[in-house]
């Protein structure tokens, strides 16, 4: 019985770590995609020029 209890606890810990790993992998991917989108939007705005919009201080 003790061996089964230890195996059960090890299985629960292993599953928890697997789920946490998958969540962190998804969050890392989402962070990279978000950073690429933000850099792309900033670059597009810089290339397009801000003539149609008023800048602060003008």
PyMOL Python script that loads the backbone (N, CA, C, O; Angstrom):
from pymol import cmd

cmd.read_pdbstr("""\
ATOM      1  N   UNK A   1       0.812  -1.207   0.000  1.00  0.00           N
ATOM      2  CA  UNK A   1       0.000   0.000   0.000  1.00  0.00           C
ATOM      3  C   UNK A   1       0.851   1.264   0.000  1.00  0.00           C
ATOM      4  O   UNK A   1       0.490   2.250  -0.642  1.00  0.00           O
ATOM      5  N   UNK A   2       1.958   1.247   0.702  1.00  0.00           N
ATOM      6  CA  UNK A   2       2.811   2.422   0.774  1.00  0.00           C
ATOM      7  C   UNK A   2       3.417   2.719  -0.599  1.00  0.00           C
ATOM      8  O   UNK A   2       3.549   3.878  -0.992  1.00  0.00           O
ATOM      9  N   UNK A   3       3.781   1.658  -1.321  1.00  0.00           N
ATOM     10  CA  UNK A   3       4.376   1.832  -2.648  1.00  0.00           C
ATOM     11  C   UNK A   3       3.357   2.460  -3.596  1.00  0.00           C
ATOM     12  O   UNK A   3       3.708   3.347  -4.374  1.00  0.00           O
ATOM     13  N   UNK A   4       2.112   2.018  -3.545  1.00  0.00           N
ATOM     14  CA  UNK A   4       1.082   2.588  -4.404  1.00  0.00           C
ATOM     15  C   UNK A   4       0.821   4.057  -4.062  1.00  0.00           C
ATOM     16  O   UNK A   4       0.589   4.872  -4.954  1.00  0.00           O
ATOM     17  N   UNK A   5       0.858   4.383  -2.798  1.00  0.00           N
ATOM     18  CA  UNK A   5       0.649   5.770  -2.379  1.00  0.00           C
ATOM     19  C   UNK A   5       1.786   6.650  -2.899  1.00  0.00           C
ATOM     20  O   UNK A   5       1.539   7.753  -3.386  1.00  0.00           O
ATOM     21  N   UNK A   6       3.021   6.175  -2.801  1.00  0.00           N
ATOM     22  CA  UNK A   6       4.166   6.931  -3.300  1.00  0.00           C
ATOM     23  C   UNK A   6       4.077   7.088  -4.816  1.00  0.00           C
ATOM     24  O   UNK A   6       4.343   8.171  -5.339  1.00  0.00           O
ATOM     25  N   UNK A   7       3.709   6.026  -5.526  1.00  0.00           N
ATOM     26  CA  UNK A   7       3.554   6.117  -6.979  1.00  0.00           C
ATOM     27  C   UNK A   7       2.433   7.083  -7.357  1.00  0.00           C
ATOM     28  O   UNK A   7       2.555   7.824  -8.332  1.00  0.00           O
ATOM     29  N   UNK A   8       1.357   7.078  -6.600  1.00  0.00           N
ATOM     30  CA  UNK A   8       0.256   8.003  -6.862  1.00  0.00           C
ATOM     31  C   UNK A   8       0.672   9.448  -6.666  1.00  0.00           C
ATOM     32  O   UNK A   8       0.332  10.308  -7.479  1.00  0.00           O
ATOM     33  N   UNK A   9       1.405   9.722  -5.596  1.00  0.00           N
ATOM     34  CA  UNK A   9       1.887  11.076  -5.339  1.00  0.00           C
ATOM     35  C   UNK A   9       2.858  11.505  -6.437  1.00  0.00           C
ATOM     36  O   UNK A   9       2.801  12.641  -6.906  1.00  0.00           O
ATOM     37  N   UNK A  10       3.749  10.601  -6.848  1.00  0.00           N
ATOM     38  CA  UNK A  10       4.699  10.916  -7.917  1.00  0.00           C
ATOM     39  C   UNK A  10       3.964  11.200  -9.222  1.00  0.00           C
ATOM     40  O   UNK A  10       4.356  12.095  -9.971  1.00  0.00           O
ATOM     41  N   UNK A  11       2.906  10.448  -9.500  1.00  0.00           N
ATOM     42  CA  UNK A  11       2.125  10.666 -10.716  1.00  0.00           C
ATOM     43  C   UNK A  11       1.426  12.025 -10.684  1.00  0.00           C
ATOM     44  O   UNK A  11       1.395  12.731 -11.692  1.00  0.00           O
ATOM     45  N   UNK A  12       0.875  12.386  -9.549  1.00  0.00           N
ATOM     46  CA  UNK A  12       0.201  13.686  -9.425  1.00  0.00           C
ATOM     47  C   UNK A  12       1.200  14.828  -9.600  1.00  0.00           C
ATOM     48  O   UNK A  12       0.904  15.808 -10.284  1.00  0.00           O
ATOM     49  N   UNK A  13       2.368  14.711  -8.995  1.00  0.00           N
ATOM     50  CA  UNK A  13       3.396  15.738  -9.141  1.00  0.00           C
ATOM     51  C   UNK A  13       3.846  15.829 -10.591  1.00  0.00           C
ATOM     52  O   UNK A  13       4.006  16.931 -11.116  1.00  0.00           O
ATOM     53  N   UNK A  14       4.052  14.692 -11.247  1.00  0.00           N
ATOM     54  CA  UNK A  14       4.484  14.669 -12.635  1.00  0.00           C
ATOM     55  C   UNK A  14       3.437  15.329 -13.536  1.00  0.00           C
ATOM     56  O   UNK A  14       3.789  16.104 -14.425  1.00  0.00           O
ATOM     57  N   UNK A  15       2.160  15.029 -13.314  1.00  0.00           N
ATOM     58  CA  UNK A  15       1.104  15.650 -14.115  1.00  0.00           C
ATOM     59  C   UNK A  15       1.038  17.159 -13.890  1.00  0.00           C
ATOM     60  O   UNK A  15       0.837  17.920 -14.837  1.00  0.00           O
ATOM     61  N   UNK A  16       1.205  17.592 -12.646  1.00  0.00           N
ATOM     62  CA  UNK A  16       1.180  19.023 -12.350  1.00  0.00           C
ATOM     63  C   UNK A  16       2.335  19.738 -13.052  1.00  0.00           C
ATOM     64  O   UNK A  16       2.145  20.817 -13.612  1.00  0.00           O
ATOM     65  N   UNK A  17       3.507  19.153 -13.025  1.00  0.00           N
ATOM     66  CA  UNK A  17       4.650  19.759 -13.699  1.00  0.00           C
ATOM     67  C   UNK A  17       4.465  19.766 -15.214  1.00  0.00           C
ATOM     68  O   UNK A  17       4.879  20.715 -15.880  1.00  0.00           O
ATOM     69  N   UNK A  18       3.855  18.729 -15.762  1.00  0.00           N
ATOM     70  CA  UNK A  18       3.605  18.686 -17.195  1.00  0.00           C
ATOM     71  C   UNK A  18       2.625  19.779 -17.611  1.00  0.00           C
ATOM     72  O   UNK A  18       2.814  20.425 -18.641  1.00  0.00           O
ATOM     73  N   UNK A  19       1.587  19.985 -16.819  1.00  0.00           N
ATOM     74  CA  UNK A  19       0.611  21.044 -17.118  1.00  0.00           C
ATOM     75  C   UNK A  19       1.265  22.417 -17.001  1.00  0.00           C
ATOM     76  O   UNK A  19       1.052  23.274 -17.859  1.00  0.00           O
ATOM     77  N   UNK A  20       2.058  22.639 -15.950  1.00  0.00           N
ATOM     78  CA  UNK A  20       2.750  23.917 -15.794  1.00  0.00           C
ATOM     79  C   UNK A  20       3.719  24.165 -16.944  1.00  0.00           C
ATOM     80  O   UNK A  20       3.833  25.294 -17.423  1.00  0.00           O
ATOM     81  N   UNK A  21       4.406  23.140 -17.387  1.00  0.00           N
ATOM     82  CA  UNK A  21       5.316  23.278 -18.516  1.00  0.00           C
ATOM     83  C   UNK A  21       4.584  23.671 -19.783  1.00  0.00           C
ATOM     84  O   UNK A  21       5.058  24.522 -20.535  1.00  0.00           O
ATOM     85  N   UNK A  22       3.425  23.057 -20.029  1.00  0.00           N
ATOM     86  CA  UNK A  22       2.641  23.398 -21.212  1.00  0.00           C
ATOM     87  C   UNK A  22       2.126  24.827 -21.137  1.00  0.00           C
ATOM     88  O   UNK A  22       2.106  25.531 -22.147  1.00  0.00           O
ATOM     89  N   UNK A  23       1.710  25.263 -19.957  1.00  0.00           N
ATOM     90  CA  UNK A  23       1.219  26.636 -19.786  1.00  0.00           C
ATOM     91  C   UNK A  23       2.346  27.630 -20.036  1.00  0.00           C
ATOM     92  O   UNK A  23       2.142  28.623 -20.734  1.00  0.00           O
ATOM     93  N   UNK A  24       3.526  27.383 -19.484  1.00  0.00           N
ATOM     94  CA  UNK A  24       4.648  28.297 -19.688  1.00  0.00           C
ATOM     95  C   UNK A  24       5.099  28.305 -21.146  1.00  0.00           C
ATOM     96  O   UNK A  24       5.502  29.348 -21.662  1.00  0.00           O
ATOM     97  N   UNK A  25       5.035  27.162 -21.810  1.00  0.00           N
ATOM     98  CA  UNK A  25       5.400  27.123 -23.224  1.00  0.00           C
ATOM     99  C   UNK A  25       4.419  27.968 -24.035  1.00  0.00           C
ATOM    100  O   UNK A  25       4.835  28.709 -24.926  1.00  0.00           O
ATOM    101  N   UNK A  26       3.125  27.867 -23.737  1.00  0.00           N
ATOM    102  CA  UNK A  26       2.122  28.669 -24.442  1.00  0.00           C
ATOM    103  C   UNK A  26       2.322  30.155 -24.158  1.00  0.00           C
ATOM    104  O   UNK A  26       2.244  30.978 -25.071  1.00  0.00           O
ATOM    105  N   UNK A  27       2.581  30.501 -22.897  1.00  0.00           N
ATOM    106  CA  UNK A  27       2.770  31.902 -22.552  1.00  0.00           C
ATOM    107  C   UNK A  27       4.018  32.475 -23.221  1.00  0.00           C
ATOM    108  O   UNK A  27       4.022  33.638 -23.626  1.00  0.00           O
ATOM    109  N   UNK A  28       5.070  31.677 -23.339  1.00  0.00           N
ATOM    110  CA  UNK A  28       6.269  32.129 -24.030  1.00  0.00           C
ATOM    111  C   UNK A  28       5.965  32.384 -25.503  1.00  0.00           C
ATOM    112  O   UNK A  28       6.388  33.396 -26.061  1.00  0.00           O
ATOM    113  N   UNK A  29       5.242  31.479 -26.121  1.00  0.00           N
ATOM    114  CA  UNK A  29       4.870  31.654 -27.521  1.00  0.00           C
ATOM    115  C   UNK A  29       3.987  32.896 -27.690  1.00  0.00           C
ATOM    116  O   UNK A  29       4.177  33.665 -28.632  1.00  0.00           O
ATOM    117  N   UNK A  30       3.036  33.092 -26.795  1.00  0.00           N
ATOM    118  CA  UNK A  30       2.155  34.263 -26.870  1.00  0.00           C
ATOM    119  C   UNK A  30       2.950  35.550 -26.673  1.00  0.00           C
ATOM    120  O   UNK A  30       2.666  36.554 -27.327  1.00  0.00           O
ATOM    121  N   UNK A  31       3.938  35.537 -25.786  1.00  0.00           N
ATOM    122  CA  UNK A  31       4.778  36.712 -25.559  1.00  0.00           C
ATOM    123  C   UNK A  31       5.587  37.049 -26.809  1.00  0.00           C
ATOM    124  O   UNK A  31       5.700  38.218 -27.178  1.00  0.00           O
ATOM    125  N   UNK A  32       6.143  36.046 -27.455  1.00  0.00           N
ATOM    126  CA  UNK A  32       6.930  36.277 -28.664  1.00  0.00           C
ATOM    127  C   UNK A  32       6.039  36.814 -29.782  1.00  0.00           C
ATOM    128  O   UNK A  32       6.418  37.763 -30.467  1.00  0.00           O
ATOM    129  N   UNK A  33       4.877  36.227 -29.972  1.00  0.00           N
ATOM    130  CA  UNK A  33       3.959  36.694 -31.015  1.00  0.00           C
ATOM    131  C   UNK A  33       3.512  38.124 -30.727  1.00  0.00           C
ATOM    132  O   UNK A  33       3.457  38.947 -31.641  1.00  0.00           O
ATOM    133  N   UNK A  34       3.196  38.428 -29.484  1.00  0.00           N
ATOM    134  CA  UNK A  34       2.794  39.776 -29.119  1.00  0.00           C
ATOM    135  C   UNK A  34       3.905  40.787 -29.348  1.00  0.00           C
ATOM    136  O   UNK A  34       3.650  41.890 -29.831  1.00  0.00           O
ATOM    137  N   UNK A  35       5.139  40.421 -29.007  1.00  0.00           N
ATOM    138  CA  UNK A  35       6.266  41.327 -29.225  1.00  0.00           C
ATOM    139  C   UNK A  35       6.483  41.582 -30.711  1.00  0.00           C
ATOM    140  O   UNK A  35       6.758  42.712 -31.114  1.00  0.00           O
ATOM    141  N   UNK A  36       6.362  40.544 -31.523  1.00  0.00           N
ATOM    142  CA  UNK A  36       6.517  40.714 -32.975  1.00  0.00           C
ATOM    143  C   UNK A  36       5.418  41.623 -33.523  1.00  0.00           C
ATOM    144  O   UNK A  36       5.690  42.475 -34.369  1.00  0.00           O
ATOM    145  N   UNK A  37       4.200  41.455 -33.059  1.00  0.00           N
ATOM    146  CA  UNK A  37       3.105  42.304 -33.527  1.00  0.00           C
ATOM    147  C   UNK A  37       3.308  43.761 -33.115  1.00  0.00           C
ATOM    148  O   UNK A  37       3.057  44.669 -33.906  1.00  0.00           O
ATOM    149  N   UNK A  38       3.758  43.985 -31.891  1.00  0.00           N
ATOM    150  CA  UNK A  38       3.979  45.355 -31.429  1.00  0.00           C
ATOM    151  C   UNK A  38       5.112  46.007 -32.215  1.00  0.00           C
ATOM    152  O   UNK A  38       4.994  47.160 -32.631  1.00  0.00           O
ATOM    153  N   UNK A  39       6.205  45.282 -32.421  1.00  0.00           N
ATOM    154  CA  UNK A  39       7.327  45.832 -33.186  1.00  0.00           C
ATOM    155  C   UNK A  39       6.888  46.098 -34.627  1.00  0.00           C
ATOM    156  O   UNK A  39       7.280  47.104 -35.217  1.00  0.00           O
ATOM    157  N   UNK A  40       6.090  45.215 -35.186  1.00  0.00           N
ATOM    158  CA  UNK A  40       5.583  45.438 -36.543  1.00  0.00           C
ATOM    159  C   UNK A  40       4.695  46.658 -36.628  1.00  0.00           C
ATOM    160  O   UNK A  40       4.790  47.424 -37.587  1.00  0.00           O
ATOM    161  N   UNK A  41       3.841  46.853 -35.651  1.00  0.00           N
ATOM    162  CA  UNK A  41       2.956  48.024 -35.654  1.00  0.00           C
ATOM    163  C   UNK A  41       3.746  49.311 -35.501  1.00  0.00           C
ATOM    164  O   UNK A  41       3.442  50.309 -36.154  1.00  0.00           O
ATOM    165  N   UNK A  42       4.761  49.297 -34.640  1.00  0.00           N
ATOM    166  CA  UNK A  42       5.596  50.481 -34.460  1.00  0.00           C
ATOM    167  C   UNK A  42       6.380  50.771 -35.734  1.00  0.00           C
ATOM    168  O   UNK A  42       6.491  51.925 -36.148  1.00  0.00           O
ATOM    169  N   UNK A  43       6.919  49.737 -36.350  1.00  0.00           N
ATOM    170  CA  UNK A  43       7.668  49.930 -37.587  1.00  0.00           C
ATOM    171  C   UNK A  43       6.762  50.448 -38.697  1.00  0.00           C
ATOM    172  O   UNK A  43       7.159  51.327 -39.462  1.00  0.00           O
ATOM    173  N   UNK A  44       5.562  49.915 -38.789  1.00  0.00           N
ATOM    174  CA  UNK A  44       4.609  50.380 -39.804  1.00  0.00           C
ATOM    175  C   UNK A  44       4.266  51.849 -39.577  1.00  0.00           C
ATOM    176  O   UNK A  44       4.202  52.632 -40.525  1.00  0.00           O
ATOM    177  N   UNK A  45       4.048  52.214 -38.332  1.00  0.00           N
ATOM    178  CA  UNK A  45       3.739  53.615 -38.025  1.00  0.00           C
ATOM    179  C   UNK A  45       4.919  54.517 -38.360  1.00  0.00           C
ATOM    180  O   UNK A  45       4.726  55.631 -38.846  1.00  0.00           O
ATOM    181  N   UNK A  46       6.132  54.053 -38.109  1.00  0.00           N
ATOM    182  CA  UNK A  46       7.309  54.866 -38.389  1.00  0.00           C
ATOM    183  C   UNK A  46       7.511  55.038 -39.892  1.00  0.00           C
ATOM    184  O   UNK A  46       7.882  56.119 -40.349  1.00  0.00           O
ATOM    185  N   UNK A  47       7.270  53.981 -40.657  1.00  0.00           N
ATOM    186  CA  UNK A  47       7.444  54.051 -42.103  1.00  0.00           C
ATOM    187  C   UNK A  47       6.330  54.866 -42.744  1.00  0.00           C
ATOM    188  O   UNK A  47       6.575  55.653 -43.658  1.00  0.00           O
ATOM    189  N   UNK A  48       5.117  54.675 -42.268  1.00  0.00           N
ATOM    190  CA  UNK A  48       3.974  55.379 -42.834  1.00  0.00           C
ATOM    191  C   UNK A  48       4.092  56.882 -42.610  1.00  0.00           C
ATOM    192  O   UNK A  48       3.691  57.670 -43.466  1.00  0.00           O
ATOM    193  N   UNK A  49       4.623  57.269 -41.503  1.00  0.00           N
ATOM    194  CA  UNK A  49       4.758  58.690 -41.191  1.00  0.00           C
ATOM    195  C   UNK A  49       3.557  59.171 -40.419  1.00  0.00           C
ATOM    196  O   UNK A  49       2.472  58.596 -40.518  1.00  0.00           O
ATOM    197  N   UNK A  50       3.744  60.209 -39.661  1.00  0.00           N
ATOM    198  CA  UNK A  50       2.664  60.716 -38.812  1.00  0.00           C
ATOM    199  C   UNK A  50       2.117  62.029 -39.304  1.00  0.00           C
ATOM    200  O   UNK A  50       1.731  62.867 -38.489  1.00  0.00           O
ATOM    201  N   UNK A  51       2.065  62.245 -40.596  1.00  0.00           N
ATOM    202  CA  UNK A  51       1.596  63.526 -41.117  1.00  0.00           C
ATOM    203  C   UNK A  51       0.113  63.725 -40.895  1.00  0.00           C
ATOM    204  O   UNK A  51      -0.332  64.859 -40.713  1.00  0.00           O
ATOM    205  N   UNK A  52      -0.668  62.650 -40.903  1.00  0.00           N
ATOM    206  CA  UNK A  52      -2.113  62.807 -40.743  1.00  0.00           C
ATOM    207  C   UNK A  52      -2.503  62.995 -39.275  1.00  0.00           C
ATOM    208  O   UNK A  52      -3.605  63.459 -38.984  1.00  0.00           O
ATOM    209  N   UNK A  53      -1.612  62.641 -38.357  1.00  0.00           N
ATOM    210  CA  UNK A  53      -1.909  62.784 -36.941  1.00  0.00           C
ATOM    211  C   UNK A  53      -1.046  63.886 -36.337  1.00  0.00           C
ATOM    212  O   UNK A  53       0.070  64.140 -36.789  1.00  0.00           O
ATOM    213  N   UNK A  54      -1.576  64.523 -35.324  1.00  0.00           N
ATOM    214  CA  UNK A  54      -0.818  65.550 -34.630  1.00  0.00           C
ATOM    215  C   UNK A  54       0.016  64.893 -33.532  1.00  0.00           C
ATOM    216  O   UNK A  54      -0.481  64.060 -32.774  1.00  0.00           O
ATOM    217  N   UNK A  55       1.249  65.268 -33.461  1.00  0.00           N
ATOM    218  CA  UNK A  55       2.126  64.769 -32.410  1.00  0.00           C
ATOM    219  C   UNK A  55       2.006  65.651 -31.184  1.00  0.00           C
ATOM    220  O   UNK A  55       1.530  66.782 -31.281  1.00  0.00           O
ATOM    221  N   UNK A  56       2.420  65.166 -30.059  1.00  0.00           N
ATOM    222  CA  UNK A  56       2.381  65.944 -28.827  1.00  0.00           C
ATOM    223  C   UNK A  56       3.398  67.085 -28.962  1.00  0.00           C
ATOM    224  O   UNK A  56       4.540  66.859 -29.362  1.00  0.00           O
ATOM    225  N   UNK A  57       2.992  68.268 -28.636  1.00  0.00           N
ATOM    226  CA  UNK A  57       3.889  69.397 -28.672  1.00  0.00           C
ATOM    227  C   UNK A  57       3.842  70.184 -29.979  1.00  0.00           C
ATOM    228  O   UNK A  57       4.580  71.156 -30.140  1.00  0.00           O
ATOM    229  N   UNK A  58       3.012  69.790 -30.880  1.00  0.00           N
ATOM    230  CA  UNK A  58       2.897  70.531 -32.143  1.00  0.00           C
ATOM    231  C   UNK A  58       1.604  71.273 -32.225  1.00  0.00           C
ATOM    232  O   UNK A  58       1.342  71.948 -33.220  1.00  0.00           O
TER     233      UNK A  58
END
""", "prot")
cmd.dss("prot")
cmd.show_as("cartoon", "prot")
cmd.util.cbc("prot")
cmd.orient("prot")
